[in-house]
Amino acid sequence: MKFTQALIGLPATDYVAVAAAAEAAGFSGVALSDHIVYPSKLESRYPYTPDGAPQFEHHWDWPDPWVAVGAMASATTSLEFVTNVFVLPAREPLMVAKSVGSAAVLSGGRVSLGIGAGWMREEMEMVGQRFAGRGKRMDEMIEVLRATWAGGEVEWHGEHYDFPAFEMRPAPPHQVPILVGGHSEVALRRAARLDGWIGVNYSMDQLAAYCEQLDGYREEAGTADSPFQIVASPWAVPDAETVERLEQLGVTTLLTSAWMAVGAKEPESREHAIDCIGRYAERWIAPLGGRGS
C-alpha cells in the first residue's frame, strides 16, 4: 500500500519543504488540489457535503499544480505527484498537454493526472469555458492529451477541438496515467476506461461498493487486465487490518492528511506540518514494514 499526503490547506510557500519531509518519512507521494479562482459570490453547490458547502476555506492557497510539481520534483528523487483533482474542462487541451507533459519529463515520469469535470460553474465561466457539456468536452480532451503525449506528429479533428498537424516537445517518457475523481456512474465508467479512480471521504462499506462497481465497469470496457490505480481516502484508521482490506478491494494508494488526522483542518506552521507528517509515518507507515514507500 502506498501512502499519499494531501497538500490542501498548506501555504504554497511550504510545498517544497513539506514534500521533501514526506518523502523522507516514507510517503510515496503528495496530492495537489486545484482551483484557478475562488469566486467572491458562490452559488454552486459542492457535491460532496450534505449542505453543499465546500470543505475548504476561501483563504487557502491554490497554486498552479504543474508549477508546484516542478518545484517539488527538484527537491525530491522518488516522490510521486497526483492532482486531486485537476478541473480539466476549465482548460484548453494543448496547454494542459504542454504543462503536464513538461512536468512529467522534468520529474522523471513521477506524475499522474487526476481529473474531474468540475462543480463550480462560476469558476469555469470566468475562464471562458462553458459549464454545460463539460463532460463530453473532457472525454475528447483526454483523447487529445494521449495523442499528443505519444510523441511525433499529431493532428486532430473532433467535435469540440480541431488542430492541424503539429508536434509537441518534449514528449513525456511514457503516457501520463489519467485517474478520474467522483462517484457518479458517469465518473466511475470514465475511470474504468482509463488508468485509475480517486475516491475521497467514504466509509469502508461505501468504498467497497464503488470498487465493486469499478470491477464491473472495467469488465464491460475490456480493461480489467490493464494496470489500474485506486487512490482512496476512507473513514478508517490505517492499521494493518484496514490496509489488508483496502488491498483486497484493489486500493493501491491511501490518500491522507497528516494534520487532519490529528484534528487540524490546516497546519499551524511549516514546522507543525512536518512534525505531523513524521508522527503519522512513524505511527502508521513504519509498522507496515515499509509498504508505504
Buried (B, 14 or more C-beta within 10 A) or exposed (E): BBBBBBBBBBBBEBBBBBBBBBBBBBBBBBBBBBBBEBBEEBEBBBEBEEEEEBEBEEEBBBBEBBEBBBBBBEEBEEBBBBBBBBBBBBBBBBEBBBBBBBBBBBBEBBBBBBBBBBBBBBBBEEEEBEBEEBBEBBBBBBEBBBBBBEBEEBEBEBEBBEBEEEEBEEBBBEBBBBBBBBBEEEBBBBBBBBBBBBBBBBEBEBBBBBBEBBBEBBEEBEBBEEEBBBBBBBEBEBEEEBBEBBBEBBBBBBBBBBBBBEEBEBBEEBEBBBBBBBBBBEBBBBBBEEBBB
